[in-house]
Amino acid sequence: MTITLEKPATAKPTHPWLRRIHVAFVPGPTTSLLEEVVSDLLHHFRLQGHQVQTTPDDHTDVILTTALFGQPIGWRQALFFTARKRFNLSRSPTLYTLVHVLPEEFQRLLDHFQAALAKEPPDPADYAFPGLAPQAHRVLFEQGHRGGPILALERLVQAQAKSIRVLLVIGNDCPLAAYHFDLVGAHPRSEAEDRASFYDDIVLRIVTAVSTSEVTQHEVVGEPIPYAFWQRLSTPIAMRVAGRQLGERNFFTEMVRIADLVEVPAVTDAVASQYSEGCFATWDPTLGALIATVTGSARPVDKGSITDDDLAVIVGVRPDGSGALTRHVEGKRNDPPSSEAVEMMDMDSPLPTITLDSRWDVTARVPVARSKLHGHRGVAAYDPRRVEYVPLEPAYYYYPVSCATDAQARGIKSAFARSEALQNPDDPRQVVFTVLPCHGVVIVEKWVAGTAPFQVMWEYMDAGYLQVDNCIPQGTMEYVPGLDGRVVLQA
């Protein structure tokens, strides 16, 4: 059901596919400020037409709870691990934990991490907080180098609260702002200058997150590809080379292993033991399929040093869009493709195809997009003569969506469908990209004779035509003319 609301003329754009949800509040350790915030937040859920429940049941989409800042919750008490059994639920609702921090404490920790991250090598004592695993300093240090002190603080709060989605409320007697934390390290901020707008913004962000569906129900189709045929393909080798090239340029950040951050024996029952950041894929004209990296949630995958067992074959998208269609290869491990498999495959459908000519090893009709790269990085600047930036629809900048969802796949497909460089294969711009706020970049490369898959991308990175950066915008963004002919990010 689509939500229709009376909104002021200056309201932020929202997604057309939002639905009404069921929300339940289960109290945890709290403060007087959190009690006020929860009460007002539930009131605004009701105002927007959502159902607020006294107890979670099988209709519940979201459970709200509370936790105290800096005080770890035992995993046996954490709703993230126990809600389903505690309330006899057939599925696990999305859990949001509200945590209250005083402004001075928040700033003190940011300053602490700023100083700690400047030390090489890291000093484990700087990252010794209650509730963390002994080796947690490695995760906090690496995450802090990727996203700054706020990301190190985010991982600390998530680990102590035993919750992936956290609303960190800053304030003394009244809320000043709230940060929205999630698995990939997002940290957009809702400001509380206007109290009604503050709560409406939080409600819409939560509703956006749970109105989406995962598109990871991949299906194996067709006969297995003979291993002898697989060995004759050039693309698997090119994928391994590309992984090394991108790894040398530090495109992929280190995999986050949950056990390195917090000791939770039952972690695999609630969330993957680890998640790897980024994926990439290229079209194989002989096979007529997309060769992509496998998901890193099933097992550790080093994207900078992949093997054939780290590759999957994607041949289509399921008719209902719930996952990709894949083929297995005889004689090798066949894990599911990355969670972004649907977006990487489906983005080709509104785009033209081209015919490879005699400059290539094979004559074939292929998608105009040769290679695709998705990573939790941003783009600080680019050369508009060689690279095209395609923005998402406006709502994605105000209300970002989660990875591995139908909403993300639709947003990316729509953005690249508007690409002038892809719709016109003769356009001289060979690389096109978009940036998902709070998540990262998606880069597409066209077919350039005499180059290997992804070569144009990494050469553009080396030349500064595409400047990849750690900074990922958390909301609205634009690129403006710089002094050197490139355009630069303003977020």
C-alpha positions in Angstrom: 0.0 0.0 0.0 1.4 3.4 -0.9 1.4 6.1 1.7 -0.2 9.4 0.8 0.4 12.3 3.2 -0.5 15.9 3.4 2.9 17.6 3.3 4.2 21.2 3.1 5.3 22.4 -0.3 8.9 22.3 0.9 8.8 18.6 2.0 11.6 16.4 0.9 10.8 14.0 -2.0 9.9 10.5 -0.9 9.8 7.2 -2.7 6.5 6.2 -4.4 6.7 2.6 -3.1 6.5 3.3 0.7 4.0 1.2 2.6 2.3 1.3 6.0 4.2 -0.7 8.6 3.6 -2.2 12.1 5.9 -0.9 14.8 6.3 -2.3 18.4 8.3 -0.8 21.3 10.1 -3.1 23.7 11.7 -1.1 26.4 15.4 -1.6 27.3 17.7 0.4 29.6 16.8 4.0 29.1 17.1 7.7 30.0 14.5 10.4 30.5 15.4 11.8 27.1 15.0 8.5 25.4 11.6 8.0 27.0 10.5 11.4 25.5 12.0 10.6 22.1 10.4 7.2 21.9 7.0 8.6 22.9 7.2 11.4 20.3 8.5 9.0 17.7 5.6 6.5 18.2 3.2 9.5 18.0 4.6 10.5 14.6 4.4 6.9 13.4 0.7 7.1 14.2 0.3 10.5 12.5 1.8 9.0 9.3 -0.8 6.2 9.3 1.3 3.4 10.7 0.2 0.8 13.3 1.8 1.0 16.7 1.6 -2.3 18.6 1.9 -3.0 22.3 3.6 -6.4 21.7 5.5 -7.7 18.6 3.7 -10.3 16.6 4.0 -11.8 13.1 2.7 -8.6 11.6 5.5 -6.5 13.2 7.9 -4.9 10.7 10.0 -2.9 13.2 10.9 -3.3 16.9 12.1 -0.2 18.7 14.2 -0.7 21.8 16.6 1.4 23.9 20.1 0.9 25.3 22.5 3.0 27.4 25.5 4.6 25.8 28.8 2.9 26.7 27.2 0.0 28.6 27.4 -3.3 26.7 24.4 -5.5 26.5 24.9 -9.3 26.8 24.0 -11.2 23.6 21.6 -13.3 25.6 19.6 -10.2 26.5 19.9 -8.4 23.2 16.7 -8.4 21.2 18.7 -8.7 18.0 19.3 -12.3 19.0 16.3 -13.1 21.2 13.2 -11.2 19.9 12.1 -14.0 17.6 12.1 -16.7 20.4 11.0 -14.3 23.1 7.8 -13.3 21.3 7.3 -16.6 19.4 7.7 -15.0 16.0 7.9 -16.8 12.7 10.3 -14.2 11.3 12.6 -11.6 12.7 11.4 -8.0 12.4 14.0 -5.2 11.8 15.4 -4.0 15.1 16.2 -0.3 15.8 18.0 0.5 19.0 17.8 4.1 20.4 20.9 5.1 22.3 21.3 8.5 24.1 24.6 10.3 24.3 25.4 13.7 25.8 26.9 16.2 23.3 30.1 16.6 25.3 30.6 12.8 25.5 29.9 12.5 21.8 32.5 15.1 20.9 35.0 13.7 23.4 34.8 10.3 21.7 35.2 11.8 18.2 38.3 13.7 19.4 39.6 10.5 21.0 39.2 8.5 17.8 40.7 11.3 15.7 43.9 11.2 17.8 43.9 7.4 17.9 43.6 7.0 14.1 46.6 9.2 13.6 48.9 6.6 15.2 50.6 4.1 13.0 50.6 1.3 14.0 47.4 1.5 16.1 47.7 1.4 19.9 45.3 -1.3 21.1 44.8 0.6 24.3 43.1 3.4 22.4 40.4 1.0 21.3 39.9 -0.9 24.6 36.2 -0.4 25.4 33.9 -2.5 27.4 32.2 -5.3 25.5 34.6 -5.5 22.6 36.7 -8.5 21.5 40.4 -8.3 22.3 41.3 -7.8 18.6 38.6 -5.2 18.1 41.2 -2.4 17.7 42.0 -3.7 14.2 38.4 -3.3 13.1 37.9 0.1 14.6 41.2 1.3 13.2 40.5 0.1 9.7 36.9 1.4 9.7 38.1 4.7 11.1 40.6 5.1 8.3 37.8 4.3 5.8 35.1 6.6 7.2 36.8 8.8 9.8 36.2 9.0 13.6 32.4 8.8 13.2 32.6 5.3 11.6 34.9 4.0 14.4 32.4 5.4 16.9 29.5 3.8 15.0 31.1 0.3 15.2 31.7 0.8 18.9 28.1 1.7 19.6 26.7 -1.1 17.4 29.0 -3.6 19.2 28.0 -2.5 22.7 24.3 -2.3 21.9 24.3 -5.6 20.0 22.3 -4.0 17.2 23.1 -3.3 13.6 20.6 -0.4 13.1 21.1 2.2 15.8 19.6 5.7 16.3 22.2 7.6 18.2 20.3 10.5 19.8 22.4 13.5 20.9 21.1 15.9 23.5 20.9 17.0 27.1 17.3 17.7 28.1 16.0 17.6 24.6 17.2 16.0 21.3 19.6 18.0 19.1 20.1 15.5 16.4 20.1 11.7 15.7 22.5 9.6 13.6 21.2 6.6 11.7 23.7 3.7 11.8 23.5 0.5 9.7 25.6 -2.4 8.5 27.6 -0.7 5.8 28.5 2.2 8.0 25.9 4.8 7.0 25.6 7.7 9.3 23.2 10.3 8.0 21.9 12.8 10.5 18.4 14.1 11.4 18.5 17.6 12.8 16.1 18.6 15.6 15.8 22.4 15.1 12.1 21.7 14.2 10.9 18.9 16.4 8.0 17.8 14.1 10.3 17.6 11.1 12.9 15.8 13.2 10.5 12.9 14.0 8.9 12.8 10.6 12.4 12.5 9.1 13.2 9.6 11.4 9.9 7.8 10.6 10.4 8.2 6.9 13.9 6.8 7.0 12.8 3.8 9.0 9.8 3.2 6.7 12.0 3.5 3.6 14.4 0.9 5.0 11.7 -1.7 5.7 9.6 -1.0 2.6 12.2 -2.7 0.5 12.8 -6.4 -0.2 16.0 -8.3 -0.5 16.9 -9.6 -4.0 19.1 -12.4 -3.0 16.9 -15.4 -3.8 19.1 -16.5 -6.7 18.1 -19.5 -8.8 20.4 -22.0 -10.5 19.3 -22.7 -14.1 20.5 -24.7 -17.1 23.1 -27.4 -17.4 26.4 -26.9 -15.6 29.2 -25.4 -17.7 31.9 -28.0 -18.5 35.1 -27.2 -16.7 37.1 -27.6 -19.9 35.0 -24.9 -21.6 35.4 -22.6 -18.5 39.2 -23.0 -18.6 39.3 -21.8 -22.2 37.5 -18.5 -21.3 39.7 -15.4 -21.0 37.3 -13.6 -18.6 38.0 -15.6 -15.4 41.7 -14.8 -15.8 40.9 -11.2 -16.5 38.7 -11.0 -13.3 41.6 -12.3 -11.2 43.9 -9.6 -12.8 41.3 -6.9 -12.2 41.0 -7.9 -8.6 44.7 -7.5 -8.1 44.8 -4.2 -9.9 41.9 -2.8 -7.9 43.4 -4.2 -4.7 46.7 -2.4 -5.4 44.8 0.8 -5.7 43.1 0.1 -2.3 39.6 0.2 -3.8 38.3 -2.6 -1.6 38.5 -2.1 2.1 39.2 -5.0 4.5 36.4 -7.4 5.2 34.7 -6.9 8.5 34.6 -10.0 10.6 32.0 -9.8 13.4 34.0 -12.0 15.7 36.9 -9.6 15.5 34.7 -6.8 16.9 32.5 -8.5 19.5 32.3 -12.0 20.9 28.9 -13.4 20.2 28.6 -17.2 19.8 25.2 -17.0 18.1 26.1 -14.4 15.5 25.5 -16.7 12.4 21.9 -17.1 13.5 21.2 -13.4 13.2 23.7 -11.9 10.8 26.5 -13.2 8.6 29.8 -13.9 10.3 31.4 -11.3 8.0 30.7 -9.1 5.1 33.0 -8.0 2.4 32.8 -4.6 0.8 32.3 -4.4 -2.9 31.9 -6.6 -5.9 32.7 -6.5 -9.6 31.6 -8.2 -12.8 32.4 -8.3 -16.5 30.6 -9.6 -19.6 31.9 -12.7 -21.2 31.0 -12.6 -25.0 31.7 -16.3 -25.6 29.5 -17.5 -22.7 27.0 -14.7 -23.2 26.9 -14.2 -19.4 28.1 -11.9 -16.7 31.1 -13.2 -14.6 30.8 -11.8 -11.1 32.4 -12.1 -7.7 30.5 -14.3 -5.2 28.9 -13.0 -2.0 31.2 -12.4 0.9 28.6 -13.1 3.5 28.8 -16.9 3.0 32.5 -17.1 3.5 35.6 -14.7 3.6 36.4 -13.4 0.1 39.4 -11.2 -0.5 38.4 -9.2 -3.6 42.0 -8.2 -4.2 43.1 -11.9 -4.6 40.3 -13.9 -6.0 40.3 -17.4 -7.5 37.9 -19.2 -9.8 36.0 -20.4 -6.7 35.2 -16.7 -6.0 33.4 -16.3 -9.3 29.8 -16.9 -10.3 28.0 -16.9 -13.7 24.9 -14.7 -14.0 22.7 -15.3 -17.0 19.6 -13.3 -16.1 17.1 -12.1 -13.5 14.2 -14.0 -12.0 10.9 -12.9 -13.5 9.7 -11.5 -10.1 13.0 -9.7 -9.6 13.8 -11.5 -6.3 17.2 -12.7 -7.4 19.5 -13.5 -10.2 19.6 -16.6 -12.5 22.9 -18.3 -12.3 24.7 -21.3 -13.9 27.1 -23.6 -12.1 30.5 -24.6 -13.4 31.6 -28.2 -13.2 34.7 -28.9 -11.1 34.7 -25.7 -9.0 33.0 -24.3 -6.0 29.7 -22.5 -6.9 28.7 -20.0 -4.3 25.9 -17.5 -4.9 27.0 -14.2 -6.5 27.3 -10.9 -4.7 24.2 -9.4 -3.2 24.3 -6.8 -6.0 23.9 -9.4 -8.7 20.4 -8.3 -9.7 21.4 -4.6 -10.2 24.5 -5.6 -12.1 22.5 -7.7 -14.5 19.3 -5.8 -14.7 20.9 -2.4 -15.5 21.6 -3.7 -19.0 17.9 -4.2 -19.9 17.1 -0.5 -20.8 20.5 0.0 -22.5 21.5 -0.8 -26.1 23.7 -3.6 -27.2 26.6 -3.5 -29.6 28.4 -5.9 -32.0 32.0 -6.6 -31.3 34.0 -6.4 -34.6 37.2 -7.9 -35.9 39.3 -6.0 -33.3 38.0 -8.5 -30.7 38.7 -12.2 -30.3 35.1 -13.1 -30.9 32.2 -11.6 -32.9 29.2 -11.3 -30.6 26.3 -9.1 -29.6 27.0 -7.7 -26.2 25.6 -5.2 -23.7 27.1 -1.7 -24.1 28.3 -1.9 -20.5 31.3 -4.2 -20.4 32.4 -4.2 -16.8 30.8 -3.0 -13.5 32.4 -2.2 -10.2 30.5 -1.6 -7.0 32.4 -0.5 -3.8 31.9 1.3 -0.5 33.8 4.3 -1.7 33.0 7.8 -3.1 34.2 9.9 -6.0 35.8 13.2 -5.1 36.3 14.5 -8.7 36.1 13.4 -12.3 37.0 14.7 -15.8 33.6 15.3 -17.6 35.3 14.9 -21.0 36.0 11.3 -20.3 33.6 10.3 -17.5 29.9 10.8 -17.1 28.1 11.1 -13.7 24.5 10.0 -13.6 22.4 11.1 -10.6 19.8 8.9 -8.9 16.2 10.0 -8.5 15.9 12.8 -5.9 14.3 10.7 -3.1 17.4 8.5 -2.9 19.4 11.4 -1.5 17.0 12.2 1.2 15.9 8.7 2.1 18.7 6.2 1.1 18.0 2.5 0.7 19.8 -0.5 1.9 22.2 -2.8 -0.2 20.9 -6.0 -1.7 17.4 -4.6 -2.1 14.9 -4.2 -5.0 14.9 -0.4 -4.3 18.6 -0.1 -4.8 18.5 -2.2 -8.0 15.7 -0.1 -9.4 17.5 3.1 -8.5 20.7 2.1 -10.2 18.9 0.7 -13.3 17.0 4.0 -13.6 20.1 6.1 -13.2 22.2 4.3 -15.8 19.2 4.2 -18.2 19.5 8.0 -18.4 23.2 7.9 -19.2 24.0 9.7 -22.5 27.3 7.9 -22.8 25.7 4.4 -22.6 22.6 5.2 -24.6 25.0 6.4 -27.4 27.8 3.9 -27.8 29.7 6.4 -29.9 29.8 8.9 -27.1 33.6 9.4 -26.3 33.1 9.0 -22.5 34.1 5.5 -21.7 33.3 5.4 -18.0 30.0 6.2 -16.2 29.3 6.2 -12.5 26.7 7.0 -9.9 27.0 7.3 -6.1 24.5 5.8 -3.6 24.4 8.0 -0.6 25.4 6.3 2.6 26.5 3.3 0.6 29.0 3.8 -2.2 29.9 4.0 -5.9 28.8 2.0 -9.0 31.1 2.4 -12.0 30.5 1.1 -15.5 33.0 0.7 -18.3 32.3 0.5 -22.0 34.1 -1.7 -24.5 37.4 -0.2 -25.6 39.4 -2.3 -28.1 42.9 -3.3 -27.0 42.0 -3.2 -23.3 41.3 -5.8 -20.7 38.2 -5.8 -18.5 38.4 -2.9 -15.9 41.6 -1.6 -17.5 40.0 1.7 -18.6 38.7 2.1 -15.0 42.0 1.6 -13.3 43.9 3.7 -15.9 41.3 6.5 -15.4 41.9 6.3 -11.6 45.7 6.5 -12.1 45.3 9.5 -14.4 43.0 11.3 -12.1 40.1 11.2 -14.5 38.1 9.4 -11.8 39.3 10.2 -8.3 38.0 7.6 -5.9 37.8 8.8 -2.3 37.0 7.4 1.2 34.3 10.0 1.7 30.8 8.7 0.9 28.1 11.4 0.9 25.4 10.8 3.5 22.7 12.8 1.7 22.4 15.4 -1.1 25.4 15.9 -3.3 26.4 17.7 -6.5 29.5 18.1 -8.6 30.7 21.6 -9.4 33.4 22.9 -11.8 36.9 22.8 -10.4 40.0 24.8 -11.3 41.7 22.0 -13.3 38.9 21.1 -15.8 37.5 18.4 -13.5 34.3 18.7 -11.5 34.5 18.2 -7.8 32.2 16.9 -5.1 30.1 19.1 -2.9 28.1 17.1 -0.3 
